[in-house]
Amino acid sequence: MTFSTRPQAEPRSAYKVFRDISTRWADNDVYGHVNNVVYYSWFDTAVNGLLIERGALDIHAAGEGHVIGLVVETQCNYFAPLSFPDAVVAGVRVAHIGSSSVRYEIALFPSDQEQLCAAKGHFVHVYVDRVTRRPALLPPRLISVLETFR
């Protein structure tokens, strides 16, 4: 029996929370689709936007001594092209919550169709003290919000 480790596109139902993303003219490359590096920006925008909207991240009050999340790992698989002027929906779920880290899994869907994702990937935030850059415990409010993404 042969097992495939090839990544597979997933449906929207595999994700817990969603955020709309607008494409821009500048996102397309010379091949007529969104350039691969833009997908990583969308991952970051989707996760941080959701955290801000739910009160788990305040980018304006993040003063000295506060805990901040740093991306230490990221990955993406591509299944179908997206292009401007498509609207995109990012599906987000939390795969792991550690004492100082979180693994987010993100999928990007064309907004006008209930179909499999065009791309999916993940990134890991390690939360650190803003000043020392040493790992720090996840704040209780963040944990509470992250639990709703599982």
VEXGUNU-786785 format. One record per atom (N, C-alpha, C): x, y, z; residue in one letter. Coordinates in steps of 0.2 Angstrom, whole numbers, plus 2048, in hexadecimal, padded with zeros to 3 digits. Layout:
N
(site (X,Y,Z),"A")
...
END
This chain:
150
(site (804,7FA,800),"M")
(site (800,800,800),"M")
(site (804,806,800),"M")
(site (803,80B,7FC),"T")
(site (807,811,7FB),"T")
(site (803,817,7FF),"T")
(site (806,81B,803),"F")
(site (804,820,806),"F")
(site (806,827,803),"F")
(site (802,82C,802),"S")
(site (804,832,7FF),"S")
(site (805,837,804),"S")
(site (80B,83A,804),"T")
(site (80C,840,809),"T")
(site (80B,847,806),"T")
(site (808,846,7FF),"R")
(site (807,84C,7FC),"R")
(site (801,850,7FF),"R")
(site (803,857,800),"P")
(site (7FD,85B,803),"P")
(site (7F7,85B,7FF),"P")
(site (7F1,85C,802),"Q")
(site (7EB,85C,7FF),"Q")
(site (7E7,862,800),"Q")
(site (7E4,865,7FC),"A")
(site (7DF,86A,7FD),"A")
(site (7DA,868,801),"A")
(site (7D7,86D,806),"E")
(site (7D2,86C,80A),"E")
(site (7CC,870,809),"E")
(site (7C6,86E,80C),"P")
(site (7C0,872,80B),"P")
(site (7C0,877,811),"P")
(site (7BC,87C,810),"R")
(site (7BB,881,815),"R")
(site (7B9,87F,81C),"R")
(site (7B5,879,81B),"S")
(site (7B3,876,822),"S")
(site (7B8,874,826),"S")
(site (7BE,873,824),"A")
(site (7C4,871,828),"A")
(site (7C7,877,82C),"A")
(site (7C4,87D,82B),"Y")
(site (7C7,883,82F),"Y")
(site (7C2,886,833),"Y")
(site (7C4,889,838),"K")
(site (7BF,88C,83E),"K")
(site (7BD,893,83D),"K")
(site (7C2,897,83B),"V")
(site (7C0,89E,83A),"V")
(site (7C2,8A1,834),"V")
(site (7BF,8A6,831),"F")
(site (7C1,8A9,82B),"F")
(site (7C2,8B0,82A),"F")
(site (7C6,8B2,826),"R")
(site (7C7,8BA,825),"R")
(site (7C8,8BB,81D),"R")
(site (7C4,8C0,81B),"D")
(site (7C4,8C2,814),"D")
(site (7CB,8C6,813),"D")
(site (7CE,8C5,80D),"I")
(site (7D4,8C8,80B),"I")
(site (7D3,8CB,804),"I")
(site (7D5,8D1,802),"S")
(site (7D4,8D4,7FC),"S")
(site (7DB,8D3,7F8),"S")
(site (7DA,8D1,7F2),"T")
(site (7E0,8D1,7EE),"T")
(site (7E1,8D8,7EB),"T")
(site (7E7,8D9,7E9),"R")
(site (7E9,8DF,7E6),"R")
(site (7EC,8DE,7DF),"R")
(site (7EC,8E3,7DB),"W")
(site (7EF,8E3,7D4),"W")
(site (7F7,8E1,7D5),"W")
(site (7FA,8E3,7DA),"A")
(site (801,8E2,7DB),"A")
(site (803,8DB,7DD),"A")
(site (7FE,8D7,7DF),"D")
(site (7FF,8D0,7E1),"D")
(site (800,8CC,7DC),"D")
(site (7FE,8CD,7D6),"N")
(site (7FF,8C9,7D0),"N")
(site (806,8C9,7CE),"N")
(site (808,8C4,7CB),"D")
(site (80F,8C4,7C8),"D")
(site (80E,8C4,7C1),"D")
(site (814,8C3,7BD),"V")
(site (814,8C3,7B6),"V")
(site (810,8BD,7B3),"V")
(site (80F,8B8,7B7),"Y")
(site (80C,8B2,7B4),"Y")
(site (804,8B2,7B5),"Y")
(site (802,8B8,7B8),"G")
(site (7FB,8B9,7B8),"G")
(site (7F7,8B7,7BE),"G")
(site (7FB,8B5,7C3),"H")
(site (7F8,8B2,7CA),"H")
(site (7FC,8B5,7CF),"H")
(site (7F9,8B5,7D5),"V")
(site (7FC,8B8,7DB),"V")
(site (803,8B4,7DD),"V")
(site (808,8B8,7DE),"N")
(site (80E,8B6,7DF),"N")
(site (80E,8B2,7E6),"N")
(site (812,8AD,7E6),"N")
(site (813,8A8,7EC),"N")
(site (814,8AC,7F2),"N")
(site (818,8B1,7F2),"V")
(site (81A,8B4,7F9),"V")
(site (814,8B8,7FC),"V")
(site (80F,8BA,7F7),"V")
(site (809,8BD,7FA),"V")
(site (805,8B9,7FF),"V")
(site (805,8B2,7FD),"Y")
(site (801,8AE,801),"Y")
(site (804,8AE,809),"Y")
(site (80A,8AF,80A),"Y")
(site (80D,8AF,811),"Y")
(site (80A,8B5,814),"Y")
(site (80A,8BB,810),"S")
(site (808,8C1,813),"S")
(site (800,8C0,815),"S")
(site (7FC,8BD,811),"W")
(site (7F5,8BC,812),"W")
(site (7F5,8B7,819),"W")
(site (7F9,8B2,819),"F")
(site (7F9,8AE,820),"F")
(site (7F9,8B3,826),"F")
(site (7FE,8B7,826),"D")
(site (800,8BC,82B),"D")
(site (7FA,8C0,82C),"D")
(site (7F7,8C3,827),"T")
(site (7F2,8C8,827),"T")
(site (7EC,8C4,82A),"T")
(site (7EA,8BE,828),"A")
(site (7E4,8BB,82A),"A")
(site (7E5,8BA,832),"A")
(site (7EA,8B7,834),"V")
(site (7EB,8B5,83B),"V")
(site (7EB,8BB,840),"V")
(site (7EF,8C0,83E),"N")
(site (7F0,8C6,842),"N")
(site (7EA,8CA,842),"N")
(site (7E6,8CA,83C),"G")
(site (7E0,8CE,83C),"G")
(site (7DB,8CB,840),"G")
(site (7DA,8C4,840),"L")
(site (7D6,8C1,845),"L")
(site (7D7,8C2,84C),"L")
(site (7DE,8C2,84E),"L")
(site (7E0,8C3,855),"L")
(site (7DE,8CA,857),"L")
(site (7DF,8CF,853),"I")
(site (7DE,8D6,854),"I")
(site (7D6,8D6,855),"I")
(site (7D2,8D4,850),"E")
(site (7CB,8D4,851),"E")
(site (7C8,8D1,857),"E")
(site (7CB,8CC,85A),"R")
(site (7C8,8C9,85F),"R")
(site (7CC,8CB,866),"R")
(site (7D0,8D0,866),"G")
(site (7D2,8D3,86C),"G")
(site (7D8,8CF,86F),"G")
(site (7DB,8CB,86B),"A")
(site (7E1,8C7,86E),"A")
(site (7E8,8CA,86C),"A")
(site (7E8,8CF,867),"L")
(site (7EE,8D3,865),"L")
(site (7EC,8DA,865),"L")
(site (7F0,8DE,868),"D")
(site (7EF,8E6,868),"D")
(site (7F6,8E8,866),"D")
(site (7F6,8EA,85F),"I")
(site (7FD,8EC,85C),"I")
(site (7FE,8F3,85E),"I")
(site (7FA,8F7,861),"H")
(site (7FB,8FE,863),"H")
(site (7FD,8FE,86A),"H")
(site (7FB,8FA,86E),"A")
(site (7FD,8FA,875),"A")
(site (803,8F5,877),"A")
(site (806,8F2,872),"A")
(site (80B,8ED,873),"A")
(site (812,8F1,875),"A")
(site (812,8F3,87C),"G")
(site (818,8F7,87E),"G")
(site (81D,8F2,881),"G")
(site (822,8F5,884),"E")
(site (828,8F1,887),"E")
(site (825,8EC,88C),"E")
(site (828,8E6,88B),"G")
(site (827,8E1,890),"G")
(site (821,8DC,88E),"G")
(site (81D,8DE,888),"H")
(site (818,8DA,886),"H")
(site (81A,8D4,882),"H")
(site (816,8CF,882),"V")
(site (817,8C9,87E),"V")
(site (816,8CB,876),"V")
(site (81A,8C9,872),"I")
(site (819,8C9,86B),"I")
(site (81A,8C3,867),"I")
(site (816,8C1,862),"G")
(site (817,8BB,85E),"G")
(site (81C,8BC,858),"G")
(site (821,8B8,858),"L")
(site (826,8B8,852),"L")
(site (825,8B1,84E),"L")
(site (824,8B2,847),"V")
(site (824,8AC,843),"V")
(site (82A,8A9,842),"V")
(site (82A,8A2,844),"V")
(site (831,89E,844),"V")
(site (830,899,83F),"V")
(site (82B,898,83C),"E")
(site (82A,892,837),"E")
(site (824,894,832),"E")
(site (825,893,82C),"T")
(site (81F,894,827),"T")
(site (820,88F,821),"T")
(site (81A,88E,81E),"Q")
(site (81A,889,819),"Q")
(site (813,88A,815),"Q")
(site (813,888,80E),"C")
(site (80D,889,80A),"C")
(site (80D,884,805),"C")
(site (807,881,803),"N")
(site (806,87D,7FE),"N")
(site (801,880,7F9),"N")
(site (802,880,7F3),"Y")
(site (7FE,883,7EE),"Y")
(site (7FA,87E,7EA),"Y")
(site (7F4,87F,7E9),"F")
(site (7F0,87A,7E5),"F")
(site (7EC,87D,7DF),"F")
(site (7EB,884,7DF),"A")
(site (7E7,887,7D9),"A")
(site (7E9,88E,7DA),"A")
(site (7EA,892,7D4),"P")
(site (7EC,899,7D4),"P")
(site (7E6,89D,7D7),"P")
(site (7E8,8A3,7DA),"L")
(site (7E4,8A8,7DB),"L")
(site (7E6,8AE,7D8),"L")
(site (7E2,8B3,7D6),"S")
(site (7E5,8B9,7D2),"S")
(site (7E0,8BF,7D4),"S")
(site (7E3,8C5,7D3),"F")
(site (7DF,8CB,7D3),"F")
(site (7DA,8CB,7CD),"F")
(site (7D4,8CD,7CE),"P")
(site (7D1,8D0,7D4),"P")
(site (7CD,8CB,7D8),"P")
(site (7CF,8C5,7D9),"D")
(site (7CC,8C0,7DD),"D")
(site (7CB,8C3,7E4),"D")
(site (7C6,8C1,7E8),"A")
(site (7C6,8C2,7EF),"A")
(site (7C7,8BB,7F2),"A")
(site (7CB,8BB,7F7),"V")
(site (7CD,8B5,7FB),"V")
(site (7CB,8B5,802),"V")
(site (7C9,8AF,804),"V")
(site (7C7,8AE,80B),"V")
(site (7CD,8A9,80E),"V")
(site (7CF,8AC,814),"A")
(site (7D4,8A8,817),"A")
(site (7D1,8A4,81D),"A")
(site (7D2,89D,81D),"G")
(site (7CF,899,822),"G")
(site (7D5,898,827),"G")
(site (7D4,898,82E),"V")
(site (7D9,898,833),"V")
(site (7D7,893,838),"V")
(site (7DB,88F,83A),"R")
(site (7DA,88A,840),"R")
(site (7E1,88A,844),"R")
(site (7E0,888,84A),"V")
(site (7E6,887,84E),"V")
(site (7E7,880,84F),"V")
(site (7ED,87E,84D),"A")
(site (7EF,876,84E),"A")
(site (7F2,875,854),"A")
(site (7F6,87A,857),"H")
(site (7F9,878,85D),"H")
(site (7FA,87E,861),"H")
(site (7F9,87E,868),"I")
(site (7FA,883,86D),"I")
(site (7FF,881,872),"I")
(site (805,884,872),"G")
(site (80A,882,877),"G")
(site (80A,887,87C),"G")
(site (810,886,881),"S")
(site (810,88B,886),"S")
(site (812,892,883),"S")
(site (816,892,87E),"S")
(site (818,899,87B),"S")
(site (818,899,873),"S")
(site (815,894,871),"S")
(site (814,894,869),"S")
(site (80D,892,867),"S")
(site (80C,893,861),"V")
(site (805,892,85D),"V")
(site (807,890,856),"V")
(site (804,88A,854),"R")
(site (804,889,84D),"R")
(site (7FD,88A,84A),"R")
(site (7FD,88F,845),"Y")
(site (7F7,891,841),"Y")
(site (7F7,88D,83B),"Y")
(site (7F2,88B,838),"E")
(site (7F1,888,832),"E")
(site (7EC,88C,82E),"E")
(site (7EE,88E,828),"I")
(site (7EA,893,824),"I")
(site (7E9,890,81D),"I")
(site (7E3,891,81B),"A")
(site (7E1,88F,814),"A")
(site (7DE,895,810),"A")
(site (7DF,896,80A),"L")
(site (7DD,89B,806),"L")
(site (7D8,899,801),"L")
(site (7D2,89C,801),"F")
(site (7CC,899,7FC),"F")
(site (7CA,89F,7F8),"F")
(site (7C8,89E,7F2),"P")
(site (7C5,8A3,7EE),"P")
(site (7BE,8A4,7F1),"P")
(site (7BD,8AB,7F2),"S")
(site (7B7,8AD,7F7),"S")
(site (7B0,8AB,7F4),"S")
(site (7B0,8AA,7ED),"D")
(site (7A9,8A9,7EA),"D")
(site (7A7,8A2,7E9),"D")
(site (7AB,89D,7EB),"Q")
(site (7AA,896,7EA),"Q")
(site (7AB,892,7F1),"Q")
(site (7A7,88D,7F2),"E")
(site (7A8,888,7F7),"E")
(site (7AC,883,7F4),"E")
(site (7B2,883,7F4),"Q")
(site (7B6,87E,7F1),"Q")
(site (7BC,87D,7F5),"Q")
(site (7C1,879,7F3),"L")
(site (7C7,877,7F6),"L")
(site (7CB,87D,7F6),"L")
(site (7D0,87E,7FB),"C")
(site (7D4,883,7FB),"C")
(site (7D9,884,7F5),"C")
(site (7DB,88A,7F4),"A")
(site (7E0,88B,7EE),"A")
(site (7E7,88A,7F1),"A")
(site (7E8,88B,7F8),"A")
(site (7EE,88A,7FB),"A")
(site (7ED,889,802),"A")
(site (7F2,886,806),"K")
(site (7F1,885,80D),"K")
(site (7F8,885,810),"K")
(site (7F9,887,816),"G")
(site (800,887,819),"G")
(site (7FF,888,820),"G")
(site (805,889,823),"H")
(site (805,88A,82B),"H")
(site (80A,88F,82C),"H")
(site (80A,892,832),"F")
(site (80F,895,835),"F")
(site (80F,895,83D),"F")
(site (815,895,840),"V")
(site (816,894,847),"V")
(site (818,89B,84A),"V")
(site (814,89D,84F),"H")
(site (816,8A3,853),"H")
(site (819,8A1,859),"H")
(site (81F,8A3,85B),"V")
(site (822,8A2,862),"V")
(site (821,8A9,865),"V")
(site (81E,8A9,86B),"Y")
(site (81D,8AF,86F),"Y")
(site (823,8B0,873),"Y")
(site (825,8B7,873),"V")
(site (82B,8B9,876),"V")
(site (82A,8BF,87A),"V")
(site (82E,8C0,87F),"D")
(site (82E,8C7,882),"D")
(site (831,8CC,87D),"D")
(site (82D,8D2,87C),"R")
(site (82F,8D7,877),"R")
(site (836,8D9,878),"R")
(site (839,8DA,87E),"V")
(site (83F,8DC,880),"V")
(site (845,8D7,87F),"V")
(site (844,8D2,883),"T")
(site (849,8CC,883),"T")
(site (849,8C8,87E),"T")
(site (844,8C7,87A),"R")
(site (843,8C2,875),"R")
(site (843,8BB,877),"R")
(site (842,8BA,87D),"R")
(site (842,8B3,880),"R")
(site (83B,8B1,880),"R")
(site (83A,8AA,87F),"P")
(site (833,8A7,87F),"P")
(site (82F,8A9,885),"P")
(site (829,8AB,884),"A")
(site (824,8AD,88A),"A")
(site (81E,8A9,889),"A")
(site (81A,8A8,88F),"L")
(site (814,8A5,88F),"L")
(site (80F,8A9,88B),"L")
(site (80B,8A5,888),"L")
(site (805,8A8,884),"L")
(site (801,8AC,889),"L")
(site (7FF,8B2,887),"P")
(site (7FA,8B5,88C),"P")
(site (7F3,8B2,88C),"P")
(site (7F0,8B2,892),"P")
(site (7E9,8AF,893),"P")
(site (7E4,8B1,88D),"P")
(site (7E4,8B7,88C),"R")
(site (7DF,8B9,887),"R")
(site (7E0,8B6,880),"R")
(site (7E7,8B6,87E),"L")
(site (7E8,8B3,878),"L")
(site (7E6,8AB,878),"L")
(site (7E8,8A8,87D),"I")
(site (7E6,8A1,87E),"I")
(site (7DE,8A0,87D),"I")
(site (7DB,8A4,880),"S")
(site (7D3,8A4,880),"S")
(site (7D1,8A5,878),"S")
(site (7D4,8A9,875),"V")
(site (7D2,8AA,86E),"V")
(site (7D4,8A5,86A),"V")
(site (7DA,8A2,86B),"L")
(site (7DD,89D,867),"L")
(site (7D9,896,867),"L")
(site (7D6,895,86D),"E")
(site (7D2,88F,86E),"E")
(site (7CC,88F,86A),"E")
(site (7C9,895,868),"T")
(site (7C3,896,863),"T")
(site (7C5,894,85C),"T")
(site (7CC,894,85A),"F")
(site (7CE,893,854),"F")
(site (7D0,88B,853),"F")
(site (7CF,887,858),"R")
(site (7D1,880,857),"R")
(site (7CB,87C,854),"R")
END
